[in-house]
């Protein structure tokens, strides 16, 4: 049975050798892009189009037509390829439609070589677009799937290619149209039998180009270029819960190309590798990803290019929604800041090593160690070092100015889940109908850019528990222990309020363990608003009872999911996601309670139970190494700025600042009041 897809929907592919049929009411040209695991297209050699129709595993028609037949062999794709994007574009010749909205919606069908239809998609909703991504074939955990894309571009093929990070987008688009126009004279006419078919359901179209034989192995053996080249600068994969945009590299260091950093870990954020081509240190730097420039605008070609960068635009990144585009844009800013800072540090290191080398050379001759000759050589060496550092700093300042301008545009446009508490968006807050894709935990910055902060966004649902460190080490001795504990608790309450606010009513519940009752004042906003699922658990008995209840919920949900019967849960099991705030751990915890807490930290996130620990690790020293796995499983946050966030990509230590409520602000009370009202209606 054919799966009829809608935009954004995906479907598993049961076969590797596929035929993709395209039908349109007017002639269109078609092609395919090969992308790596981050969706990055490494250059024109990764694009199959009428001028270069055959790549390993992919072959496309050679000219524009109303019906096309593309051949894809997923098993023959190079190992580096994890994505195949099929695109359509209107020819530029006069006489054809000037936009997709002027003709009937194109239709795409995926078939096996035996003719079995696997999935189909009608590209509805197009208007002023002249180029569009139709389908995306992507590999996930070793299996291939197809996604209905339908992402169009009014600026045409140039903008479409630029959105995948191709700097040569304008030239490549011209080559594609030129090749299609040249080959159109050799196109076969559409057979009358095909024209007379009933197109009401967009049946499997006839391939007028007739360039792809049924046997794909023969197709790929003919006119097939060498395997895709290995790019030594392609970064290692990072765990990114959402694919972000591929942004252009920032400046390289003067006289010393910046090495491409290797990535590791997760996130939330994807980018292309840094360029190693030497550049003029005095040239203007344009870090902007081509997809975020005005459509059709090529990147500057060098010092002679326009010195004015394109003004930043909020949400000018890839994504299905404004929320996803802003998420990708924020992480693109994070990566740009990481790269430009790495380039600056690399330049300074190079300048220091150059200084040492020059001094060694100046002192090699014993006659130059004393007198004016030696002094002159040393002064020249230090002047050369200062010049290199100044050049690198000028490039960094230019990049920081661009990123700061982008931040000033992006920050006011962020939705509540991403916004600071002083953002005006909270004053118009309403309980959402759907949970967000991510949440802001605070801000990150580097010593070279203290005035520029990048939001720290994490995907929802949370995959790890959170730990707000109330230990004295976090404040470098500027605050006493009591002040730190109070700040940590206030940060935890602000974070809990944000989590409640960004989820639909009834989808998120809040539980609190406060054995000694020391956090009663800080928990006041939650208590007064009535958003707690039950009163805070106090003393050992209350701690044990709440932990038992949450452990039972985790066990029952796990069994129901393993048995394939989630609807069979008992009526007293709350299926809403739960956030458990534990204050002053391990006070009030016996060995059995500690074991349950570790179990919730390990098994809870997968079934909707999340942990927020407000504690000083030193207080749990009596347990020895027993609790080390617990601390390591949690993401450590601090109530005061602290440079503890390690960046495995380029080796930076990022300074984290919590997202706190401005002093005297009543915004949290207003938000929680609205949340409580919605919860009451939901019940």
C-alpha positions in Angstrom: 0.0 0.0 0.0 1.4 3.4 -1.0 2.1 5.8 1.8 0.7 9.2 0.8 2.9 11.7 2.6 2.2 15.3 3.7 4.9 17.9 4.2 7.4 16.9 6.9 6.1 13.3 7.2 8.6 10.5 6.9 8.3 6.8 5.9 10.7 3.9 6.0 12.1 2.5 2.8 12.0 -1.3 2.4 14.2 -1.4 -0.7 17.6 0.1 -1.6 17.2 0.3 -5.4 14.5 2.9 -6.1 12.9 4.8 -8.9 11.7 8.3 -8.2 9.1 9.6 -10.6 8.2 13.2 -10.9 5.2 14.6 -12.8 4.4 18.3 -13.3 2.0 20.4 -15.3 4.9 22.3 -16.8 8.4 21.4 -17.7 10.8 21.3 -14.8 14.4 20.3 -14.4 15.4 18.0 -11.5 18.5 17.0 -9.6 19.8 15.5 -6.4 22.3 16.6 -3.7 24.4 14.3 -1.7 24.9 15.3 2.0 27.0 13.9 4.8 25.6 13.0 8.3 25.2 16.7 9.1 23.5 17.4 5.8 26.5 19.3 4.4 27.0 19.3 0.7 30.8 19.5 0.1 30.8 21.1 -3.3 29.4 21.0 -6.8 30.8 17.4 -7.2 28.1 16.3 -4.7 25.3 17.5 -6.9 23.7 15.5 -9.7 22.1 17.8 -12.3 21.5 17.9 -16.1 25.1 18.9 -16.7 26.5 16.1 -14.5 23.6 13.6 -14.3 25.5 10.6 -12.8 27.0 10.2 -9.4 27.7 6.9 -7.5 24.2 5.6 -6.6 22.3 8.4 -8.3 21.3 9.3 -11.8 19.0 12.2 -12.9 17.5 13.3 -16.3 19.4 15.6 -18.6 16.7 18.2 -19.5 13.5 19.9 -18.4 10.3 17.9 -18.9 6.9 17.4 -17.5 7.8 13.8 -16.4 11.0 12.5 -15.0 12.5 9.2 -13.8 15.4 9.3 -11.3 17.3 6.2 -10.3 18.7 5.8 -6.9 20.7 2.9 -5.4 21.1 3.5 -1.7 23.5 0.6 -1.4 25.8 2.1 -4.0 26.1 5.5 -2.3 29.5 6.4 -0.8 29.8 5.7 2.9 30.1 9.4 3.6 26.7 10.1 2.2 23.8 10.0 4.6 21.3 12.1 2.8 20.0 12.6 -0.8 17.9 15.7 -1.5 15.8 15.6 -4.7 15.0 19.1 -6.0 12.9 20.6 -8.8 13.4 24.0 -10.5 11.6 25.9 -13.3 13.7 26.6 -16.4 14.7 30.1 -17.0 13.7 30.1 -20.7 11.0 32.5 -21.7 7.5 31.1 -22.3 7.3 28.9 -19.2 5.6 29.6 -15.8 7.3 32.1 -13.7 6.4 30.4 -10.4 5.1 27.0 -9.2 1.9 28.5 -7.8 0.8 29.3 -11.4 0.5 25.6 -12.3 -0.9 22.4 -10.7 1.2 21.0 -7.9 4.0 18.6 -8.9 3.8 15.0 -7.7 6.6 12.7 -6.7 6.4 8.9 -6.3 9.0 6.5 -5.0 8.9 3.0 -6.4 10.9 -0.2 -6.2 12.5 -1.6 -9.3 9.6 -4.1 -9.5 7.1 -1.2 -9.8 5.8 -1.3 -6.3 4.9 2.1 -5.1 6.4 2.8 -1.7 5.4 6.4 -1.0 4.1 9.5 -2.9 3.9 13.2 -2.2 2.1 16.1 -3.8 3.9 19.4 -3.4 1.0 21.5 -2.4 1.1 25.0 -1.0 3.6 26.4 -3.4 3.2 30.0 -4.6 6.0 32.3 -5.7 8.7 29.6 -5.5 10.7 28.7 -8.6 12.8 26.0 -7.0 11.8 23.5 -4.3 13.2 20.5 -2.4 10.7 17.7 -3.1 12.0 14.7 -1.2 14.8 13.8 1.3 16.2 10.3 1.5 18.1 10.0 4.8 19.9 7.3 6.8 19.0 7.0 10.4 20.5 4.3 12.6 21.5 2.2 9.5 18.0 2.3 7.9 16.9 4.6 5.1 13.7 6.7 5.2 12.1 9.2 2.9 10.7 12.6 4.1 8.3 14.9 2.2 10.2 18.2 2.1 8.4 20.7 0.0 10.7 23.6 1.0 10.5 26.2 -1.8 12.6 29.2 -2.8 11.3 32.3 -4.5 14.8 33.3 -5.6 15.2 30.1 -7.5 17.9 27.5 -7.9 20.7 29.8 -6.6 19.0 30.2 -3.3 18.2 26.5 -3.0 21.8 25.6 -3.6 23.1 28.3 -1.3 20.8 27.0 1.5 22.9 23.8 1.5 26.1 25.8 2.0 27.4 25.8 -1.6 29.4 29.0 -2.1 29.4 28.4 -5.8 25.6 28.4 -5.9 25.2 31.2 -8.5 27.7 29.6 -10.9 26.3 26.1 -10.4 22.7 27.3 -10.9 23.7 28.9 -14.2 25.5 25.7 -15.3 22.4 23.6 -14.5 20.1 25.9 -16.5 22.5 26.1 -19.4 23.0 22.3 -19.5 19.3 21.7 -19.4 18.7 24.2 -22.2 21.4 22.7 -24.4 20.0 19.2 -23.9 16.4 20.2 -24.5 16.8 20.1 -28.3 17.5 16.4 -27.9 14.6 15.7 -25.7 12.1 13.1 -26.8 8.5 14.2 -27.1 6.0 13.0 -24.6 4.2 9.9 -26.1 0.5 10.3 -26.8 -0.3 7.4 -24.6 1.4 9.1 -21.6 -0.4 12.4 -22.4 -3.8 10.7 -22.5 -3.4 9.1 -19.1 -5.7 10.2 -16.4 -3.6 12.5 -14.1 -6.2 12.9 -11.4 -4.1 10.7 -9.1 -0.7 11.6 -10.6 0.1 8.1 -11.8 3.7 6.9 -12.3 4.9 9.3 -15.0 6.7 8.4 -18.2 10.3 9.5 -18.4 10.7 11.7 -21.4 14.4 12.0 -21.0 15.0 8.3 -21.2 18.5 8.6 -19.7 18.3 6.1 -17.0 18.0 2.4 -17.8 16.0 0.1 -15.6 19.2 -1.6 -14.4 20.9 0.9 -12.1 24.1 -1.0 -12.0 24.6 -0.3 -15.7 23.7 3.3 -15.2 26.2 3.9 -12.5 28.9 2.1 -14.5 28.5 4.5 -17.3 29.6 8.1 -17.1 30.2 7.7 -13.4 32.8 10.0 -11.8 35.2 8.7 -9.2 33.9 8.1 -5.7 33.2 11.2 -3.6 36.5 12.7 -2.3 37.2 12.4 1.3 37.3 15.9 2.8 40.0 15.9 5.5 38.3 19.0 7.0 34.9 17.3 7.5 34.3 17.4 11.3 33.5 14.3 13.2 29.8 13.8 13.9 28.2 15.3 16.9 25.0 14.2 18.5 22.6 16.8 17.2 19.0 16.3 18.0 18.2 18.6 15.4 20.2 19.3 12.2 21.2 22.9 12.2 22.4 25.1 9.3 25.8 24.8 7.7 27.3 28.2 8.3 30.4 29.6 6.5 33.7 29.4 8.3 35.0 32.6 9.9 38.4 34.1 9.4 41.6 32.1 9.4 44.5 33.3 11.5 47.0 35.5 9.7 50.0 33.7 8.2 48.7 30.5 9.8 45.7 28.6 8.5 43.3 27.5 11.2 43.1 23.7 11.6 39.7 22.3 11.3 38.5 21.3 14.8 37.4 17.8 15.4 33.9 17.5 17.0 32.6 15.2 19.6 29.7 15.0 22.0 26.2 16.3 21.2 24.3 19.0 19.8 22.4 20.5 19.2 24.4 22.4 16.6 25.9 21.4 12.7 28.5 23.3 10.7 30.9 23.0 7.9 34.6 22.7 8.5 36.9 25.7 8.6 38.7 26.6 5.4 42.4 26.2 5.3 42.9 28.4 2.3 45.1 31.4 3.2 43.4 34.7 3.1 44.3 38.4 3.2 44.3 39.4 6.9 43.0 42.8 5.9 40.0 41.5 4.0 36.5 42.0 5.3 35.2 38.8 6.9 31.7 37.6 6.0 30.8 34.7 8.3 27.2 34.6 7.2 25.9 31.3 5.9 24.9 31.7 2.2 21.4 30.5 3.0 21.0 33.4 5.4 21.9 36.1 2.9 19.2 37.7 0.7 18.4 35.0 -1.8 20.5 35.0 -4.9 23.3 37.1 -3.3 26.7 35.4 -3.7 29.3 35.6 -1.0 32.0 38.3 -1.2 34.9 37.2 -3.5 37.7 39.1 -1.7 38.9 42.5 -0.7 37.2 44.1 -3.7 33.8 42.9 -2.7 31.2 45.1 -1.0 32.4 46.0 2.5 28.9 46.0 3.9 27.7 42.6 5.2 24.0 41.7 4.7 21.9 42.9 7.7 21.0 40.0 10.0 17.5 38.6 10.0 15.9 36.7 12.8 15.0 33.1 11.8 17.1 33.2 8.6 18.2 29.6 8.9 16.9 26.3 7.6 13.9 24.7 9.4 10.3 23.7 9.1 9.0 26.4 11.5 10.2 29.7 12.9 10.9 28.0 16.1 13.2 25.5 14.4 14.9 28.2 12.3 15.6 30.3 15.4 17.0 27.2 17.2 19.3 26.5 14.3 20.3 30.1 14.0 21.3 30.3 17.7 23.4 27.2 17.4 24.9 28.6 14.2 25.9 31.7 16.2 27.5 29.5 18.8 29.5 27.7 16.2 30.6 30.9 14.5 31.7 32.4 17.9 33.6 29.2 18.6 35.4 29.2 15.2 36.3 32.9 15.2 37.7 32.6 18.7 39.6 29.5 17.9 41.1 31.3 14.9 42.2 34.2 17.1 43.7 31.9 19.7 45.5 30.0 16.9 46.9 33.3 15.5 48.1 34.4 18.9 49.8 31.0 19.5 51.4 31.3 16.1 52.6 34.8 16.8 54.1 33.6 20.1 55.9 30.7 18.5 57.1 33.0 15.7 58.5 35.4 18.4 60.4 32.6 20.1 61.8 31.5 16.7 62.9 35.0 15.8 64.5 35.6 19.2 66.4 32.3 18.9 67.6 33.2 15.5 68.7 36.7 16.7 70.7 35.2 19.6 72.3 32.4 17.6 75.2 34.6 16.7 77.1 35.5 20.0 78.0 38.8 18.5 74.4 39.8 18.4 73.6 39.1 22.0 74.9 42.5 23.2 74.8 45.9 21.8 72.4 47.8 19.5 72.2 44.9 16.9 70.7 42.5 19.4 68.3 45.2 20.8 67.2 46.0 17.2 66.5 42.3 16.4 64.6 41.8 19.6 62.5 44.9 19.0 61.8 43.8 15.5 60.7 40.3 16.7 58.3 41.8 19.3 56.9 44.3 16.7 56.2 41.5 14.3 54.4 39.6 17.0 52.3 42.6 17.9 51.4 43.1 14.3 50.2 39.5 13.9 48.2 39.7 17.1 46.6 43.1 16.1 45.7 41.7 12.7 44.0 38.7 14.3 42.2 40.9 16.9 40.9 43.1 14.1 39.4 40.1 12.3 37.9 38.9 15.6 36.4 42.3 16.4 34.8 42.3 13.0 33.3 38.9 13.5 32.1 39.8 17.0 30.5 43.0 15.7 28.6 40.9 13.1 27.6 38.3 15.7 26.5 41.0 18.2 24.4 42.7 15.5 22.8 39.3 14.8 22.2 38.7 18.5 20.5 42.0 18.9 18.0 41.0 16.1 17.6 37.4 17.2 17.1 37.9 21.0 13.9 39.9 20.8 12.4 37.4 18.3 12.9 34.3 20.5 9.8 32.4 21.7 9.2 32.1 25.5 11.1 28.7 25.7 14.2 30.4 24.3 13.8 33.9 25.8 15.3 35.5 28.8 13.0 36.4 31.6 13.3 40.1 30.7 12.1 39.5 27.1 8.8 41.3 26.4 7.5 38.0 24.9 6.6 36.9 28.4 4.2 39.7 29.0 1.9 38.3 26.3 2.3 34.7 27.5 -0.4 32.1 26.9 -0.2 28.4 27.8 1.0 26.7 24.6 -0.9 23.9 22.8 2.3 22.0 22.0 5.6 21.7 23.8 8.7 23.4 22.3 11.6 21.6 20.7 14.1 23.1 23.1 14.6 25.1 26.3 16.9 27.8 27.4 19.0 26.9 30.4 21.2 30.1 30.5 23.8 31.8 28.4 27.4 31.0 27.3 30.3 33.3 26.5 34.1 33.3 26.1 36.7 35.6 27.7 37.4 37.2 24.3 33.7 38.1 23.9 32.3 38.7 27.4 29.8 41.2 26.0 28.3 38.6 23.6 26.3 35.8 25.1 24.8 32.9 23.2 21.7 31.2 24.6 22.3 27.7 25.9 19.5 25.6 24.3 18.9 22.0 25.1 16.4 19.8 23.3 13.2 18.6 24.9 12.3 16.2 26.4 15.4 16.3 28.6 17.8 13.4 28.0 19.8 14.1 31.2 19.0 15.3 34.7 20.1 18.7 35.8 22.3 19.6 38.8 22.4 23.1 40.2 25.7 23.2 42.1 25.3 25.1 45.4 28.9 24.3 46.4 31.3 27.1 47.5 33.7 26.2 44.7 31.3 27.7 42.2 31.7 31.3 43.4 35.4 31.6 43.9 34.9 32.7 47.5 32.9 35.9 46.7 29.7 34.5 48.3 29.2 32.5 51.5 27.7 29.1 51.5 24.2 30.3 52.6 24.0 32.9 49.8 25.1 30.3 47.2 22.5 27.8 48.4 19.8 30.5 48.1 20.9 31.5 44.6 21.0 27.9 43.5 17.4 27.4 44.8 16.2 30.5 43.1 17.7 29.4 39.8 16.0 26.0 40.2 12.6 27.6 40.8 13.1 29.8 37.7 14.0 26.8 35.6 11.0 24.8 37.0 8.7 27.7 36.2 10.0 27.9 32.7 9.5 24.2 32.1 5.9 24.4 33.4 5.2 27.5 31.3 6.4 26.0 28.0 4.3 22.8 28.2 0.6 22.4 27.5 -1.6 22.3 30.6 -1.6 18.9 32.2 1.5 17.7 30.2 4.0 18.5 32.8 3.9 18.1 36.6 6.2 19.3 39.3 7.3 17.4 42.4 9.5 18.7 45.2 11.6 17.0 47.9 12.7 19.4 50.7 13.5 17.2 53.7 14.3 19.9 56.2 11.9 22.5 54.8 14.8 24.9 54.2 13.5 25.9 50.8 10.0 26.9 51.8 10.6 30.6 51.1 12.2 30.0 47.7 9.4 27.6 46.7 6.9 30.3 47.6 6.0 31.3 44.0 5.3 27.7 43.1 3.2 27.1 46.3 1.2 30.4 46.0 0.4 29.7 42.4 -0.7 26.1 43.2 1.3 24.5 40.4 2.8 21.8 42.5 1.3 18.3 41.9 1.4 17.8 45.7 3.0 19.6 48.7 6.8 19.3 49.1 7.9 16.0 50.6 9.5 16.6 54.0 11.3 14.4 56.5 12.5 10.9 55.7 9.0 9.4 55.5 7.8 11.9 52.9 11.0 11.4 50.9 10.5 7.7 50.8 6.8 7.9 49.8 7.4 10.2 46.9 10.4 8.3 45.6 8.4 5.0 45.8 5.5 6.6 43.8 7.8 7.9 41.1 9.7 4.6 40.9 6.5 2.7 40.5 5.5 5.1 37.7 8.8 4.4 35.9 8.4 0.7 36.3 4.8 0.6 35.1 5.4 2.8 32.1 8.4 0.7 31.1 6.4 -2.5 31.3 3.5 -1.0 29.3 5.9 0.2 26.6 7.7 -3.1 26.4 4.4 -4.9 26.2 3.1 -2.6 23.5 0.1 -1.6 25.6 0.6 2.0 26.9 -3.1 2.4 27.3 -3.2 -0.4 29.9 -1.7 1.7 32.7 -3.6 1.9 36.0 -5.9 4.9 36.4 -3.8 6.3 39.3 -0.6 6.6 37.2 -0.1 10.2 36.1 1.1 10.0 32.5 2.3 13.6 32.5 6.0 14.3 32.4 7.4 14.8 35.9 10.1 17.1 37.2 11.4 16.1 40.6 13.3 18.9 42.4 15.5 17.6 45.2 16.8 20.2 47.6 19.7 19.7 50.0 20.6 16.2 48.9 21.5 13.9 50.6 19.9 15.3 53.7 16.9 13.0 54.6 18.1 10.2 52.3 18.9 6.8 53.6 20.6 4.1 51.5 17.4 2.8 50.0 16.3 6.3 49.1 19.6 7.0 47.5 19.3 3.9 45.4 15.9 4.9 44.2 17.1 8.4 43.3 19.9 6.9 41.2 17.4 4.6 39.5 15.2 7.6 38.6 18.2 9.5 37.3 19.2 6.6 35.0 15.8 5.2 33.9 13.4 8.2 34.4 14.2 10.4 31.4 13.2 7.7 28.9 9.7 7.5 30.3 9.1 11.1 31.3 10.6 11.5 34.9 13.3 14.1 35.1 15.5 15.1 37.9 16.7 18.6 39.1 19.2 18.3 42.0 20.0 21.3 44.1 23.0 20.2 46.1 26.6 20.6 47.1 28.6 17.6 46.1 30.7 17.9 49.2 27.7 17.2 51.3 27.6 13.7 49.8 31.2 13.0 50.5 30.3 10.4 53.2 29.0 8.1 50.5 32.5 8.0 48.8 32.6 7.0 45.2 29.1 5.4 45.4 27.4 8.5 44.1 30.0 9.4 41.4 27.9 7.9 38.6 25.0 10.0 39.7 26.9 13.3 39.5 28.4 12.3 36.2 25.0 11.5 34.7 23.7 15.1 35.4 24.3 18.3 33.6 26.0 20.7 36.0 24.7 24.2 36.2 25.8 27.0 38.5 23.9 29.9 40.2 26.8 32.3 39.4 29.0 32.6 36.2 31.4 29.8 36.0 33.6 28.6 33.1 32.9 24.9 33.5 31.3 24.0 30.2 33.9 22.1 28.2 33.6 22.3 24.4 35.1 19.1 22.9 34.7 20.6 19.4 37.4 23.3 19.6 38.6 22.9 23.2 37.0 26.0 24.6 35.9 26.4 28.2 32.7 28.3 28.0 31.4 30.5 30.9 27.9 29.6 31.8 25.5 32.2 33.3 22.1 31.1 34.7 18.8 32.5 33.4 17.6 34.3 36.4 14.5 36.5 37.0 15.3 40.2 37.2 15.3 41.5 40.7 11.8 42.8 41.6 10.2 41.4 38.5 6.7 39.8 38.9 6.8 38.0 35.6 7.2 34.6 37.1 4.2 35.1 39.3 2.1 36.3 36.3 3.3 33.3 34.2 2.6 30.8 37.0 -0.8 32.3 37.6 -1.7 31.7 33.9 -0.3 28.1 34.1 -2.4 27.4 37.3 -5.5 28.7 35.6 -4.9 26.5 32.6 -4.2 23.4 34.8 -7.5 24.0 36.7 -9.4 24.1 33.4 -7.7 21.0 32.2 -8.7 19.0 35.2 
